[in-house]
Amino acid sequence: MADDYLVKPFTHHELLWKVRVHVRLANAQRQLMVANERLELHAMDLERLVAERTGQLTATQDMAVFALAELADSRDPETGEHLHRIRYYAQAIAEELGSHGPYKDLIDERFLKDLYRSSPLHDIGKVAVPDCILQKPARLTPDEFETMKKHVVVGALTLERAGGFVGQGTFMDMAADIARYHHERFDGTGYCAGLRGDEIPLAARIVTLVDVYDALTSRRVYKPAFELEYAKELILRGVGTQFDPVIVEAFLRRFEDFQKFKEGSVANRRFQEFRDELTLSASSEQAVQPMAPCGPC
């Protein structure tokens, strides 16, 4: 199909004028194409720069959050790599739950990333617990235990206030839920809210189990580190009472990974890979009764 035409008869000047117009039009089209290509390249550079800056900001936030969690955790000299293990264990169980089962639709990439960032903050409220209680090598008195229990509220309120500076919908919302509810029990006999079953946020139910497991398999001022198989047996005793049965099933399916990670022969590489993608409890004090004969901390 022709772009233009001349009606006969036409003069030499008319033909020349038409040619010049179309030459100028062709030049303008070429210039527009070059300009569009430059704009696309510039947009790609901007996107790359924004992605880099966002990644750097996320990494800085993660570093600050983890440093804060480690600062609180450092008051217990025997927790060692506790936060790293909690993060790995929680991630492994969440990935397993997200692959199949009744919680599959609740766990997406956002959930996994938020859990990765928030799980180390579960005990941030322990900054308010006196050392004489936190490091006591014997069973806590009833009054001391009441003081210990307050760390879940202190931690949740602290994280909620921090989250208020960045708005709702961030990982700080999950972090506050985990801090407040990771000592709830599936049968409703935990503290401090007495929630039961699905009333307890899923992330908190996950951290409840992994926090207890890590407490069992680590040395504490009141107990030695238990063998991994024995710790698994104690977890199984808490199915349906302390722990969500579905989460226990996921724990059992990934138990070999837990063993390897604990023994130091594994998954540090897998753990690092997920962290790179981001850039992008009952806990030690509340183990199942037979597990913590010397007290809840």
C-alpha positions as CSV (number, residue, x, y, z in Angstrom):
1,M,0.0,0.0,0.0
2,A,1.4,3.4,-1.0
3,D,2.3,6.0,1.6
4,D,1.6,8.9,-0.8
5,Y,0.9,9.6,-4.5
6,L,1.0,12.4,-7.1
7,V,-1.9,13.0,-9.5
8,K,-0.9,13.3,-13.2
9,P,0.1,15.6,-14.6
10,F,2.6,16.8,-12.1
11,T,5.7,19.0,-12.4
12,H,9.3,18.3,-11.6
13,H,9.1,20.7,-8.6
14,E,6.1,18.8,-7.2
15,L,7.9,15.5,-7.4
16,L,11.0,16.9,-5.8
17,W,8.9,18.4,-3.0
18,K,7.2,15.1,-2.3
19,V,10.6,13.3,-2.2
20,R,12.0,15.8,0.2
21,V,9.0,15.5,2.5
22,H,9.3,11.8,2.7
23,V,13.1,11.9,3.2
24,R,12.5,14.2,6.1
25,L,9.7,11.9,7.4
26,A,12.0,8.9,7.2
27,N,14.8,10.8,9.0
28,A,12.3,11.8,11.7
29,Q,11.1,8.2,12.1
30,R,14.7,7.0,12.4
31,Q,15.5,9.6,15.0
32,L,12.3,8.6,16.9
33,M,13.4,5.0,16.9
34,V,16.9,5.9,18.2
35,A,15.3,8.1,20.9
36,N,13.0,5.3,21.9
37,E,15.9,2.9,22.1
38,R,17.8,5.3,24.3
39,L,14.7,5.8,26.5
40,E,14.4,2.0,26.9
41,L,18.0,1.7,27.8
42,H,17.7,4.6,30.3
43,A,14.6,3.0,31.8
44,M,16.4,-0.3,32.1
45,D,19.3,1.4,33.8
46,L,16.9,3.1,36.2
47,E,15.2,-0.2,37.0
48,R,18.5,-1.8,37.6
49,L,19.6,1.1,39.9
50,V,16.3,1.0,41.8
51,A,16.6,-2.8,42.2
52,E,20.2,-2.4,43.5
53,R,19.2,0.4,45.9
54,T,16.2,-1.6,47.0
55,G,18.4,-4.6,47.6
56,Q,20.9,-2.6,49.5
57,L,18.1,-1.1,51.6
58,T,16.6,-4.6,52.3
59,A,20.0,-6.0,53.2
60,T,20.7,-3.0,55.5
61,Q,17.3,-3.6,57.2
62,D,18.0,-7.3,57.6
63,M,21.4,-6.6,59.0
64,A,20.0,-4.1,61.5
65,V,17.1,-6.4,62.5
66,F,19.3,-9.4,63.0
67,A,21.9,-7.3,64.9
68,L,19.1,-6.1,67.2
69,A,17.9,-9.7,67.7
70,E,21.4,-10.9,68.4
71,L,21.9,-8.1,70.9
72,A,19.0,-9.3,72.9
73,D,20.0,-12.9,72.5
74,S,23.6,-12.3,73.5
75,R,22.6,-11.9,77.2
76,D,22.2,-15.7,77.2
77,P,25.8,-16.9,76.8
78,E,24.8,-20.5,75.7
79,T,22.4,-19.8,72.8
80,G,25.3,-19.6,70.3
81,E,23.9,-19.8,66.7
82,H,20.4,-20.0,68.1
83,L,19.0,-17.3,65.8
84,H,20.6,-18.7,62.7
85,R,19.1,-22.2,63.5
86,I,15.7,-20.8,64.3
87,R,15.7,-19.0,60.9
88,Y,16.7,-22.1,59.0
89,Y,14.4,-24.5,60.8
90,A,11.4,-22.2,60.4
91,Q,12.1,-21.7,56.8
92,A,12.4,-25.4,56.2
93,I,9.1,-26.2,57.8
94,A,7.3,-23.3,56.0
95,E,8.7,-24.5,52.7
96,E,7.4,-28.0,53.4
97,L,4.0,-26.7,54.5
98,G,3.8,-24.6,51.3
99,S,4.5,-27.5,49.0
100,H,1.4,-29.5,50.1
101,G,-1.1,-29.9,52.9
102,P,-3.9,-27.8,54.4
103,Y,-1.7,-24.7,54.7
104,K,-0.4,-24.7,51.2
105,D,-2.6,-21.8,50.1
106,L,-1.4,-19.7,53.1
107,I,2.3,-19.8,52.3
108,D,3.6,-17.9,49.3
109,E,6.9,-16.2,48.6
110,R,5.9,-13.2,50.6
111,F,5.1,-15.4,53.7
112,L,8.5,-17.1,53.4
113,K,10.4,-13.8,53.1
114,D,8.6,-12.3,56.0
115,L,9.2,-15.4,58.1
116,Y,12.9,-15.3,57.2
117,R,13.2,-11.7,58.4
118,S,10.9,-11.9,61.4
119,S,11.7,-15.2,63.1
120,P,14.9,-14.1,64.7
121,L,13.0,-11.4,66.6
122,H,10.8,-13.8,68.5
123,D,12.5,-13.2,71.8
124,I,13.4,-9.6,71.5
125,G,11.3,-8.8,74.6
126,K,13.8,-10.6,76.7
127,V,15.7,-7.4,76.9
128,A,13.3,-6.5,79.7
129,V,14.0,-9.7,81.7
130,P,16.6,-9.3,84.5
131,D,19.8,-11.4,84.1
132,C,19.2,-13.0,87.4
133,I,16.1,-14.6,85.9
134,L,17.2,-15.1,82.4
135,Q,20.4,-16.9,83.4
136,K,19.2,-18.7,86.5
137,P,20.5,-22.3,86.5
138,A,17.5,-23.6,88.4
139,R,13.7,-23.7,88.3
140,L,12.1,-20.3,88.4
141,T,9.8,-19.3,91.2
142,P,6.2,-18.5,90.3
143,D,7.0,-14.8,90.6
144,E,10.1,-15.1,88.4
145,F,8.1,-17.1,85.8
146,E,5.5,-14.3,85.7
147,T,8.3,-11.8,85.0
148,M,9.7,-14.1,82.3
149,K,6.3,-14.4,80.6
150,K,6.1,-10.6,80.2
151,H,8.8,-10.8,77.5
152,V,6.2,-11.8,74.9
153,V,4.1,-8.6,75.5
154,V,7.2,-6.4,75.7
155,G,8.5,-7.8,72.4
156,A,5.2,-7.5,70.6
157,L,4.6,-4.0,71.7
158,T,8.1,-3.0,70.7
159,L,7.8,-4.5,67.3
160,E,4.3,-3.0,66.8
161,R,5.6,0.5,67.6
162,A,8.6,0.0,65.2
163,G,6.2,-1.2,62.5
164,G,4.1,1.9,63.0
165,F,6.9,3.9,61.5
166,V,6.8,2.0,58.2
167,G,3.1,1.3,58.0
168,Q,1.1,-1.9,57.9
169,G,1.7,-4.8,55.6
170,T,5.4,-5.2,56.4
171,F,7.3,-8.2,58.0
172,M,7.1,-6.3,61.3
173,D,3.5,-7.3,61.5
174,M,4.4,-11.0,61.4
175,A,7.4,-10.3,63.8
176,A,5.0,-8.8,66.3
177,D,2.6,-11.8,66.0
178,I,5.5,-14.3,66.5
179,A,6.8,-12.4,69.5
180,R,3.4,-12.2,71.2
181,Y,2.2,-15.8,70.4
182,H,5.1,-18.1,70.2
183,H,4.5,-19.4,73.7
184,E,0.9,-20.3,73.0
185,R,0.0,-24.0,72.9
186,F,-2.2,-25.7,70.4
187,D,-4.6,-26.9,73.2
188,G,-5.0,-23.3,74.5
189,T,-3.0,-23.7,77.7
190,G,-0.1,-21.5,76.7
191,Y,0.6,-17.9,77.5
192,C,-0.2,-15.0,77.5
193,A,-3.4,-14.9,75.4
194,G,-4.5,-18.5,75.8
195,L,-5.2,-18.9,72.1
196,R,-5.7,-22.4,70.7
197,G,-5.5,-24.1,67.3
198,D,-5.9,-21.9,64.3
199,E,-6.4,-18.9,66.5
200,I,-2.7,-18.8,66.9
201,P,-1.0,-17.2,63.8
202,L,0.6,-19.8,61.6
203,A,4.0,-18.2,61.7
204,A,3.9,-18.3,65.5
205,R,2.9,-21.9,65.5
206,I,5.9,-22.7,63.3
207,V,8.3,-20.8,65.5
208,T,6.9,-22.4,68.6
209,L,8.0,-25.8,67.4
210,V,11.4,-24.9,66.1
211,D,12.2,-22.8,69.2
212,V,11.4,-25.7,71.5
213,Y,13.4,-28.1,69.2
214,D,16.5,-25.8,69.3
215,A,16.2,-25.5,73.1
216,L,16.1,-29.2,73.4
217,T,19.1,-29.8,71.2
218,S,21.2,-27.0,72.7
219,R,22.9,-26.7,76.1
220,R,21.3,-24.4,78.6
221,V,22.3,-23.2,82.1
222,Y,19.7,-25.7,83.4
223,K,20.2,-28.7,81.1
224,P,22.6,-30.4,78.7
225,A,21.9,-30.7,75.0
226,F,19.7,-33.6,74.2
227,E,20.3,-36.1,71.4
228,L,18.5,-35.2,68.2
229,E,16.4,-38.4,68.2
230,Y,15.4,-37.9,71.8
231,A,14.4,-34.3,71.0
232,K,12.2,-35.6,68.1
233,E,10.6,-38.0,70.5
234,L,9.8,-35.2,72.9
235,I,8.3,-33.1,70.1
236,L,6.1,-36.0,69.2
237,R,4.8,-36.2,72.8
238,G,3.5,-32.6,72.3
239,V,1.4,-33.3,69.1
240,G,-2.0,-31.8,69.5
241,T,-1.3,-30.3,72.9
242,Q,1.7,-28.1,72.5
243,F,2.2,-28.3,68.8
244,D,0.1,-28.1,65.6
245,P,-0.1,-31.7,64.3
246,V,0.3,-30.5,60.7
247,I,3.4,-28.6,61.6
248,V,4.8,-31.6,63.4
249,E,4.3,-33.7,60.2
250,A,6.2,-31.2,58.2
251,F,9.0,-31.3,60.9
252,L,9.2,-35.0,60.6
253,R,9.5,-34.9,56.8
254,R,12.3,-32.4,57.1
255,F,13.9,-33.9,60.1
256,E,16.9,-35.2,58.2
257,D,17.7,-31.6,57.1
258,F,17.4,-30.5,60.7
259,Q,19.9,-33.2,61.7
260,K,22.4,-32.2,59.0
261,F,22.1,-28.5,59.7
262,K,22.6,-29.0,63.4
263,E,25.6,-31.2,62.8
264,G,27.1,-28.6,60.5
265,S,27.3,-30.8,57.4
266,V,24.5,-29.3,55.5
267,A,22.3,-26.7,54.3
268,N,24.3,-23.6,55.1
269,R,24.6,-23.2,51.4
270,R,20.8,-23.5,50.9
271,F,20.4,-21.0,53.8
272,Q,22.7,-18.5,52.2
273,E,21.0,-18.9,48.8
274,F,17.6,-18.0,50.3
275,R,19.2,-14.9,52.1
276,D,20.6,-13.8,48.8
277,E,17.2,-14.1,47.2
278,L,15.9,-11.7,49.7
279,T,18.3,-9.0,48.7
280,L,15.6,-9.3,47.9
281,S,7.4,-21.5,72.0
282,A,7.5,-22.4,73.7
283,S,11.2,-21.7,73.5
284,S,14.2,-22.5,75.6
285,E,12.3,-21.6,78.6
286,Q,9.0,-23.3,77.7
287,A,9.8,-26.8,76.6
288,V,7.4,-29.7,77.0
289,Q,7.3,-30.5,80.8
290,P,9.6,-33.5,80.7
291,M,12.1,-31.5,78.7
292,A,12.9,-28.7,81.1
293,P,13.0,-30.1,84.6
294,C,15.0,-27.1,85.9
295,G,12.7,-24.2,84.9
296,P,11.3,-22.3,81.9
297,C,14.3,-20.2,80.8
